[in-house]
Amino acid sequence: MRSGLTRALAALIVFVPGTAFAHTGAGHMHGFADGFTHPLGGLDHILAMVTVGVLAWQLGGRAIWLLPASFVALMAIGGLLALGGGSLPWVEVGIAASVIVFGAMVTLGTKAPLALAMGIVGAFAIFHSHAHGTEMPIAASGAAYGLGFVLAT
């Protein structure tokens, strides 16, 4: 069984080409497509999104929808901050710290109070969304780009 899984994963890695996002679209869809693909193109963003979901599942109850919702809501606010030209120091450090903190919370089975978990998740979401906002292509519509990255998240 294990060797079959190993072979399948190896085949997947070898035969599935990396996707190039060089030309995601034109016109009004350009911003949406860029925004939608941006969070899916970085392992740090994917790890953060997945661990927020797992943490929400571990906490259970209302956390199942409130924790991801707080992440997405604060993503929108942080994105607006970036699109408005606001600066945020230590963005990459904040993103890396989010992956470490979320991973530790999941691994340790943290049962933090929901309000605290939402605060932690929301604070780190601002770092992620600021990175999204500052990396928006010049030709992209801010509204379409923001809608894309919020929906992808």
QUIKA-V66189 format. One line per field, one symbol per residue. ss: DSSP state (H for helix, E for strand, - for the rest). A space follows every 50 residues. Layout:
ss->???
//
This chain:
ss->-HHHHHHHHHHHHHH------------HHHHHHHHHHH----HHHHHHHH HHHHHHHHH---HHHHHHHHHHHHHHHHHHHHH-------HHHHHHHHHH HHHHHHH------HHHHHHHHHHHHHHHHHHHHH-------HHHHHHHHH HH-
//
